[in-house]
Amino acid sequence: MLTRRSFVGSSLPAALAARAYGANDRIQIGIIGAGNRGQALMKEIEKARDLNVAVTAICDVWRPNRERAVARANQAWGTEPRSTVDYQELLSWDEIDAVVISAPDFTHSIMLKHAVEAGKDAYCEKPMGVVFSEAKAAYLAVKRTGRVVQIGTQRRSDGRYIAASKLVRSGALGKVTRVETSVNFFQPRWRRSFDDVKPEDLDWDRFYLGRPKRPFDPRRFRQWQLFREFTNGIPGLWMSHFIDLVPWFLGDPYPAGAVAKGGVYYWKDGRETYDVFHALLDYPKEVLVEFAMSLTNSEGNRNRWCGSRGTLDMDRFVLSGAGSKAEDRIEKPIEIQPEPVNSHMANFIECVRSRGRPRADIQAGFSHAVAGCMAALARDTGRNIRFDAERLEIVS
């Protein structure tokens, strides 16, 4: 039997599968994962309400999150949304046009694949994926179905970063050969209280989403960022923001190779994801990208782009001739001025209506997922991990 879901998820051309939205059609959005991040994104949807959009469905496996989100949506739009613990049920609701995927990182690729195959457009939080096979499957599903997908790397909707990207792509830095990024905190990041998590309030089996299950453990639910069964650690949790700039600024979608090291050097609290991490990724256009992060010292951050004509300091948003002795070096420092831009969420909603291409489309998401998965595998194996861009396969 050909259902609506099987029709939309089939290999028919996207133009036949996608609904056309008129200006008077209200776009109905479902939230999948209604914790702190999900409710922050609900607030962004509220700010874009003049685009004729509403949150009309909520899914979360934990009752307190679900009830808070339902109450918020009811207050904002005057109608109580439908709610469920099962995201597949939400995807089956015909009235839902698009979803926001803001559940934990390990669910993103799986839920994104299922969402587009169910005929839904999707705003998917970063990282787009932490397991390469799942990220690739989601990427191919989006390409096949033609759904509108925005990945939650919000720097792509930051006017300062947009202006900087145009300068770099224009050749203002000359040939870029090295990017250096360092992020540092002194705190046990991602460690949260879990005293309020009761087994009767949590659908533990659905939380695991196909991973091998353990007995009920409230710490793993609230502090999933610390455990390797749910995340690849710093590459997905943090590096994804910065490595996303490389394909954006330089037009080089995937690393050619990656090496990495790290460990739990200070916060001996049972965490499995590292508190110190360092990766080197080389890109085909002859650019070496360095990403380092520690939770053990807060000496400051650094994000510098080294080119033949000078240096781009992305902490101060200044382009200068520093470090260059080339004849065409940048003569006077240029302070990057932000361009006017709407929000990341508003851009997504507008593209749902117009069927246009969002700023952080699926290619952007897959590019940072590939880099993160390569860096994590390099860290775990101690090997130089390579990427075959023609076959879309990681090799070591």
Secondary structure, 3 states (H helix, E strand, C coil): CCCHHHHHCCCCCHHHHCCCCCCCCCEEEEEECCCHHHHHHHHHHHHCHHHCEEEEEEECCEHHHHHHHHHHHHHHHCCCCEEECCHHHHHCCCCCCEEEECCCHHHHHHHHHHHHHCCCEEEECCCCCCCHHHHHHHHHHHHHHCCCEEECCHHHHCHHHHHHHHHHHCCCCCCEEEEEEEEECECCCCCCCCCCCCHHHECHHHHHCCCCCCCCCHHHHHCHHHCCCCCCCHHHHHHHHHHCHHHHHHCCCCCCEEEEEEECCCCCCCCCCCCEEEEEEEECCCEEEEEEEECECCCCCEEEEEECCEEEECCCCEEECCCCCCCCCCCCCEECCCCCCCCHHHHHHHHHHHCCCCCCCHHHHHHHHHHHHHHHHHHHHCCCEEEECCCCEEEC
